Amino acid sequence: MKIRSVSALYPRYRNVVKSWRTNLWQIVVRVETDTGVTGYGYGGGGRAAVEVVNGHFAEILNGRSFDSTGDIESLWDELYEASIPYGRKGVAIMALSGVDLALWDALGKAERKPVAELIGRVTKPRVRAYATGADTEWYAELGFSAHKMPHRWTGSPEDYDSAVAAAKRARELFGPSAEIMFDVYMSWDADVTTEMSKRLSEFNMHWFEDVLTPDELEGNAALRPVVKPTLIAGGEHEFTHVGFADVTRTGAYDVWQPDITWCGGITAGLRIVKTGVEHGAQVVPHRGGEVWGLHLIAASGCEDFGEVLPGARNGDRDELWLGEPQARDGFLEISDESGFGVRLNESML
């Protein structure tokens, strides 16, 4: 199967995450082949990543053949090495993620198999989902048994009280056996994390996520014994198996959270999972309930735990991919359709 064209575009979003502004959210990558099969991928890096794909990566890939997952892995290595002068992390790898996912999608369609079956034996066709967001009451009504809440430290002592109140409310709504987590998006420091661990101990928190920046790996590692039995989670801002080698070296996280649309796609994800499992980490992909991570979870050593972002009750959201599995009673199931099993919403192009 030969690649006829590789292209990327930035969709017409109406509801972009504020922290990504208007130009930095996810891109769509399309790989067209000489067999008539077209693969679609989802990458990060916004408009800058579109330029990387349409320029550098397209020049390398046009006319190349791939007929196996091994071929995709070889193409991944070539793109990674070619982008080293301006890549290794960040936008270049986010762009590579979209290309990699598009190749996996095309191969699955060509072989009439879901991507999960290309990865290996599907051991988790039904994945437990956790809801991330602020609408705790609604997520409980929807039947989730796990919930991750945002919390930002602003410097006020009242932030301790707001964290306790949120955890207490979630535990009341979800019950004693539910998993309850905080995502603090790099706003806590070591002292705040230590104090939060004490004040939240009665609520049996499952993990604290992104308490420090990804550059403070040793600091994250130092907090792990301090907050136990709560876990330290992170890694959504880390890239490729090369980056996660530093996570291994420092022992930074109990829970690894690579984002499959950012860290290098399925190819990098498989390498990261292998390393994580070998070193006793729990691998829970960031936004893993989206179809791109869900197929990896279903057929690899990832934990049986997929993140979904339902938003708020009656809230507006973009529906870029049609046919994505929806959580039912707190669980997600991959479809048996070929590739990733989703269609692009052409009205957003």
N, C-alpha and C positions, 0 to 999 in steps of 0.2 A: 504494500500500500504506500503510494508516494504522495508527499505533501505538495499540493498545488498552490496553496496560499496560506499565510498566517496574518491575521489582522486583529487589532484591538480597538475598542471604542469605549467612550465614557457615556453611560446612560443619562437620560434626562430625569434625574432624581427630583422629587418634590419634598421628600422628608429625609434630608441628610442629617446624620449625627452631627450635632453642633461642633464637637471638638475637631471634626474633619473638615469644617467649612464647606464650601460649595464645590471644590475641585479635587478633593483628596480622598474620596470614598472609593468604592470597589469598581474594577473594570471588567468588561466582558472580552474574552479572547475566543476567536473563531479559527479553527483549523479545517480547511477544505482539502479533500484528498481526490486522487484520480479515480477512485471507486464510486464516487458519489456520496460517500459518507462524510458528514461534517461533525466535528467535535466542538463542544463548547466548554470553556473554563471560566473560573471566577478568580480574579486576582486583586491585589491591593495596589496602593501607590498612586491612585488617581490619574490625572492627566499626564503627569510625568512618566508613569509606567506605560501609558499608551504609546508614548514616543519611543521608549525602549523596545517594546514589542514590534511596532511597525517599522522601526528602523533597523537596529542591530540584529534582533532575534530573527526577524523575517528573512533578512539577507542570508543568515546561516541555514535556516531550515527549509526554505523553498527548494523543492526538487529532491529533498531527502526522503528515504524510505524508512518505514517502521512497521514491523509485523509481530512484535512481541513486547512484553513488559521489559525484557532485557534491552531491546532497542530503545525504548523510552528512557531507560536509565542511562544509556550511553549518550543520548541526545542531551539529557539533563546535565551530565558531567561536562559536555562540550560547551553548553551555554553558560554554565557556571564559570568555567575557566576563561571563556572569552570575555566575561563581564567583570573579572577580578579587578581591573584597574579602576572601575567606578562602582563596583558592587560589593559582594561578600555579605552584605546585610542591607536592610532598608529597601528602597524603591526597586532596585534591580532584582532582588530576590522575590519581592511581591509580584513583579512582572513575570518572572520565571514561574512562579506558582500558577498563574493563570494559563500559561502555555502548557505546563505539565498536566494540569487537570484537563485541558482540552484534548491532549494526546491520549490520556487514559479514557476519556469519554468516547473518542473516535474508535479506539481499539475495542472497547466494549461493544459498541454498536456493530463494528465489523464482525465480531465473533458472536454477536447476539447473546451477550452475557452482561449482567450487572457488573459494575466496576468491582464490587466486593468479591465476586467470584474470580475475577482476574487476580485479585490480591491473594486469595487463598480460600481455605475452608471457612464458610460462614458459620461462626459459632454463636453469634449474637444477632439473630434476625430481628429480635425485639429488644430495643434498648431503653433502659430507664432514662427518663428525661428530667432535667431540672430547669426551672423557670428563673430567668434573670430579669430583674427590673424592680420598679418601686411599687407596683400595684399588688401588694401582698394578698389582700383579700380576694381579688379576682383570681389569682393563680391558685389559691386554695379551692375556690369554687370550681375551677377547671379540672381538679383532680390530681394535681401534681403532689408528689410526696417529697419534693426537695426544692429548695428556694435559695437563690443568691441575691442579696440586697446590696445596693450601692451605699457607701458611706464615705464622706469626705471630711477630713480634718481641716478646720478653718482657723484653729488656734484658740478657740474658746473652750473653757472648761465644760460648757454646756454640750459640747460634742460627745463627751462621755455619756451624758444622760440620754442624748438622742440615740446613741448606739444601743444602750441598754433597753430603751423603750421599743426600738425596732425589733431587737432580738426577742424580747418578751412577747410582743404581739405575734411575731412569726411562730414562735413555739406554741402559743395558745391556739393559733389557727391551724397549724399543720400537725400538731400532736407530738408526743414524746419520741417517736421513732423516726421522724423526718430528719433529713439532712438540711442544716441551716448554715449558710456561708455569708461572709462579707467580702465584697470587692471594694477596696479603698483607693484604687488607682494611684498608687505611689504617693499618697497624701499623709500616711502615718510615718513616724520615724521609730527608732528602736525603743525609745522611752514610752511613746504613745502605745505602741504595740504591746509592750510589757504590761502597762497599766490596763489596757483594754482586755488583755487575757485574764487578768484578775477579776475585773468587773463583770465579764461575760461568762465566767466559768460555770455558773449555774445553768446556762442555756445549752451546754454541750455543743459548741460550735464545731462544725466539721472542718472548715478551713478559713484562714485569712488570706486574701489574694492580693498580690502586688502591693505589699506593704512598703517596700522600698523600690528604688529604680532598678532596672536590669543591669546597671553598671555596678551595683553594690552586692555582688554575689556573696562575698564573704560575710557581709552584714546580714543578709537573708539567712545564710547558714547558721550564724550565731544565734538567731532567734528561734530556730527549730526546737532545741531542748527547752527553751524558756516558756514557750506557749503550749507545749504538749499537755494533753492529748490532741489539742487543736493542731491542724497541719498548716504548713506554710506552702502556698501555691503560687506559681508564676511561670513565665515563659512565653506569654503571648507576644512579647516584644523581642524574642530571640529568633535567630534565623539559622536554618539548616542544621544538619548533624554536626557540623564543625562548631557552630556556636554552642550547641548543647554539650559538646565535649568539655567546655568550660564550666557548665552547670554540673557535670559529673565530677570534675576535678575539685570543685569547691563544696559540693554537697549542698547547693543553695536551696533546693526545694524538695519537699516531700511529694508534691504533686506537680507534674510537668504539664504545661498547657500550650503546646504549639498550635498556632492557627494555621490550618492546612492551606488557606488561601493566601497566606503571608510567608510561611516558613520555607516554602519550596515545593508545595504541592504534595501529592501522594508519594512521589519518589523520595523526597526528603523526609516526609512523615514516617514512612516505613523504617528508614534508618534511625530516626529519632526514637521510635517506639522500641526497636530492638535494643538500643543502648540503654534506654530507660528501664526496661524490664530486666536486663542483665544486671543493673545496679540497684534494683529493688525500689525504683520509683513507681508511683502510680501515674499513668499517662492519661490525661483527660483533656482532649483537644478543646481549645478555645472555640466557641461557637460550633461545637462538634455535632449539635443536633441539626445543623444545616446539612444538606445532602452531601457536600464535599467531604466533611469530616465523618458523617454517619457511615459511609461505606467503609472507611478505614476502621472505625470502631467495631463494625460488625465482623470483620475478618482478620483482626490482628490482636495483639496483646494489650490494647487499650482497655481501660476500665469500662464497665458497663454503665456509662454515665454520659449523657449527651446534653449539651447546653442549648436551650432555645430562648429566644427573646420575644415574648408575646406582645411587648409594648404595654399600653394602658387600655383599659376597657373603653371601647368606642374611639380609640385613637386612630389617627391616620398613619398609613405605612405604605411603602412602595412594594409592589409585588412583581419583582423582576423575573423570577423563575417560577414557571407554572408547573404544578404537579409535584411540588416538594412534599414529602411526608409530613403530616400534621400530628402533633401529640394528641393521643386519646387516653384519658384516664392516667396520664403521667408516663406514657410509653410511646416510642416511635418505632415504626417498622419500615425497613427498606422495601422498595417495590422489586418485582422481578423483571422490570423493563431493562432493556440493554443500556449500557453506559451508565450515566448517573440518573437517568430516568426523568429528566426535567426538560422543559421547553422554555425558550426565551420569549419573554413578553415583548413582542415587536413594537407595541405602542409606546414603549419607553426609550426607543432608539431615536 
